[in-house]
C-alpha cells in the first residue's frame, strides 16, 4: 500500500512547478520588434542664397537631377508662403500645398510630381542663414515619413528647391523651404 503525499509537500511542489512553468512560457514568447533606426540626417555646409542652399542640400542627401529649365514655381511658392504663413508655423501649413493639377502644370511632360513644405519661425525677427535653414528643412523632411517618401521615390529623380523668408525687425521671421520632385 502506498502512502498518500502529505498536504504540505503538495503545496511545496506547486510553489516550485508554477515558477518553472512561467519561466518556460516566457522563454517561448515572441520577442518585441527592435525599435526602428533613427532617420538619417544631413549636415548642409553650403553657401549661396537661401534657395541655392536648399537645392545643394538635396544633393548632399541624394544625387538628384537639378532641373535647370525650372520655371521658378518653387521659388514663387516659397516667397508667397513666407508672407502668408501664420507666424507660429502651425500644422495649417499643409493647407497651403499646391494642388496636384497646378503642380503638374508647373512641369509639363512630367508623369508625377510631389511637393514638400517646411516652415521655421523665429521670434527674433531674423531669417536663418542659408546653411541653417537648409539643414533644418532637410532634417525635418527626413524625419517625416511622408516627406521622406517624396524624397526617396524612385519616380522622382528631379528636384527643384527654393526657400524664402520674411523678416520683421523686432517682430517675427518666417522661413519657408519648398521642394518639388518630379519625374520628367
N, C-alpha and C positions, 0 to 999 in steps of 0.2 A: 504494500500500500504506500502510495506516495503522500508526502505531507504537503499541505497547501502552503503557498508562499505567504509569509506574513504581510499584513497590510502596509506596514511602514516600508518594507522593501519594494512593494509595488509602486508606492509613491516616489521613492528614490529612483526607480527605473524610469518613471515618467519624467522626472526632472532632468535626467540625462538624455533621454531619447528626443524630447521636444527641441532642445537647443541644437542637437546634432542634425535633426531633420530640417530645422530652419536654416542652418548653415549650408546644408546640401542644396536646398531650394534657391537660396540666394546666389550660390555659385553658378546655378543654371540660368538665372535670369539674364535677359539681354542687357548689355552694357549701353548706357546712353551714348548717343552720337557725339563725336567731338565737336567743339564749337567751330563755326566757320572761320576761315582765315580772315584776318583783318583786310580791309580793302587796300589796294595799292595806293601809294602816294607819289606825287611828283613834286620836285623842287624846281621851280622855274627861275633860273637866274638869267633872265633875258632882259634886254633893254628895249628902247623904242617907245612908240606910243602905246596907249592902253590897248588898242586893237592889235597892234603888231605883237605885243606880249602874249595875248590870249592865243593868237594863232601859232606863235612859236612854241608856246607851252603844250599845245596839242601835239606838235611834232616830237616833243620830249616823251610823250606817252606812247604814241604810235605813229608810224610813218604814213600819214595821210597824204593824199594829193591835195595841195593847196590850189584852189580854183582861182586862177589869175584872171579869168574872164568874169569875175564876180560883178554883179550889178550893184553891189553895196547895200543890199537889202538887210543884211545882218547888222551893219553899222547904223542904218536908219532905225531899225528896231531898237537897238541899244540906246541910241540918243533919245528916242521918243519915250521909252520906258523909264529912263533915268529922270525925265521931267514929270512923269505922271504916276510913278510908283509911290505908294504910301511910304513915308519916311522910316517906318519900322521894318520894311521888307517882310511883311506878313505872308502867310500862306496864300493870300489872294493873288500873288504873283502868277500863279498857274492860270488865272483867268485872263491873263494878258498874252497867252500863247497865240502865235499866228495860226490862223485856220489852215487846215490841210490843203484846201484848194488854193489859197493865197500863197502858201509856202511852195506848192508845186509850180505855181505861175512864176515864181522867182527864178526857177531853174528849169527852163524849157528843155524837154527831152529827157529829164530825169525820170526814172521809174519809181523812185521812192525818195522821201525826204523826211527828216525829223529835226526837232529844234530843242536845244537846252537853253534854259534861262537861269541866271544866277544873280542874286541881289546881295549887296553888302551895305550896311548902314553905318554911318559914322556920326556920333554925337558932337564931334569937334568941328563939323562943317567942312572937313577936308576930304579930298579924294585920295585913295591909296596910291602908292607908287605902282607903276605898271607891273613890276615883278610881283609885289604883294597881291595885287588884285587878281592877276592871272593864276598865281599859285593857289589862292583861296578858292577861286572858281573851279579850277581843275579838281582839287581835292574834294570839294563839295560835291561835284558831279560824280567822282569816282566812288564816294561813299553812299550814293543813292542808286539802288538797283535799276530803276527806270532810266535815269540819266546815263548810267554806265552802259546799259544795254544799247542806247543810241550810239555811244562812243565805240562800242565793240562790234556793232553789227557788221557782218561781212558784206551786207548790201549797201553799206555807207562808207565807201573808201575816200570820198572827198569831203573836205570841211571848208567852210567859210566862217571865220570867227571874228568878233569885234567886241568892243567894250565902250561904254560911255559913262560919264559921271557928271552929276550936277552938285556943285559945292555951294554952300550958303555960309559965308563968313559969319561966325557967331551963331550959326544955326545947325543944320544937318547936312550931311553929304550922302548922296545915294549913288552907288556904283552898280552898274548893270553889265553883265557879260552875256553875250548871245553867241551860240554856236549853231550853225546849220550844217547838217550832214545830208549828203545826197548821193545817189547812185547815178552817175552820168549815163 
